[in-house]
Amino acid sequence: MTVTLPLEQMSSAEKVELMESLWADLCRKPEEVESPAWHDDVLREREKRLETREEQVLEWAEAKKRIRESVS
């Protein structure tokens, strides 16, 4: 099935809301979503950056707030 969306006409906030809806739907059956092969490498690198304090962890609500502010 091919779905065409009026992306050019959508605001950034609408696009983020759409992505959140898609993600919520995908999360209902996580066993059907296969991680790409490169994902493990990225996760290992991020864990390393956390251990060396090159990265910081944010609560999900704060992360979403910052993302929304950056795209508004």
C-alpha positions as CSV (number, residue, x, y, z in Angstrom):
1,M,0.0,0.0,0.0
2,T,1.3,3.4,-0.9
3,V,0.2,6.4,1.2
4,T,0.6,9.9,-0.1
5,L,0.6,12.7,2.5
6,P,0.5,16.5,1.9
7,L,3.8,16.9,3.7
8,E,4.5,20.3,2.0
9,Q,1.2,21.6,3.5
10,M,1.8,20.2,7.0
11,S,3.4,22.2,9.8
12,S,6.4,20.8,11.7
13,A,4.2,20.2,14.7
14,E,1.7,18.1,12.6
15,K,4.6,16.1,11.2
16,V,5.9,15.3,14.7
17,E,2.4,14.3,15.8
18,L,2.2,12.0,12.8
19,M,5.5,10.4,13.6
20,E,4.4,9.9,17.2
21,S,1.2,8.2,16.0
22,L,3.2,5.9,13.6
23,W,5.7,5.1,16.4
24,A,2.9,4.3,18.9
25,D,1.3,2.0,16.3
26,L,4.6,0.2,15.6
27,C,5.2,-0.3,19.3
28,R,2.0,-2.3,19.6
29,K,3.7,-5.3,18.0
30,P,7.4,-4.7,18.6
31,E,8.2,-8.3,17.6
32,E,7.3,-7.4,14.0
33,V,9.8,-4.5,13.8
34,E,13.3,-5.6,13.0
35,S,16.1,-3.3,14.0
36,P,18.5,-2.5,11.2
37,A,21.9,-4.1,11.3
38,W,23.8,-0.9,12.1
39,H,21.6,-0.3,15.2
40,D,23.7,-2.3,17.6
41,D,26.8,-0.3,16.6
42,V,25.0,3.0,17.3
43,L,23.8,1.8,20.6
44,R,27.3,0.6,21.7
45,E,28.7,4.0,20.7
46,R,26.0,5.9,22.6
47,E,26.6,3.7,25.7
48,K,30.3,4.5,25.5
49,R,29.5,8.3,25.2
50,L,27.3,8.0,28.3
51,E,30.1,6.2,30.3
52,T,32.6,9.0,29.4
53,R,30.0,11.7,30.1
54,E,30.1,13.0,26.5
55,E,26.3,12.5,26.5
56,Q,23.6,13.3,28.9
57,V,20.3,11.6,29.5
58,L,17.1,13.5,29.4
59,E,13.6,12.4,30.6
60,W,11.5,11.6,27.6
61,A,9.1,14.5,28.2
62,E,12.0,17.0,28.3
63,A,13.5,15.5,25.1
64,K,10.2,15.8,23.3
65,K,9.8,19.4,24.5
66,R,13.2,20.3,23.1
67,I,12.5,18.6,19.8
68,R,9.2,20.4,19.5
69,E,10.9,23.7,20.3
70,S,13.6,23.1,17.7
71,V,11.1,22.4,14.9
72,S,8.6,25.1,15.7
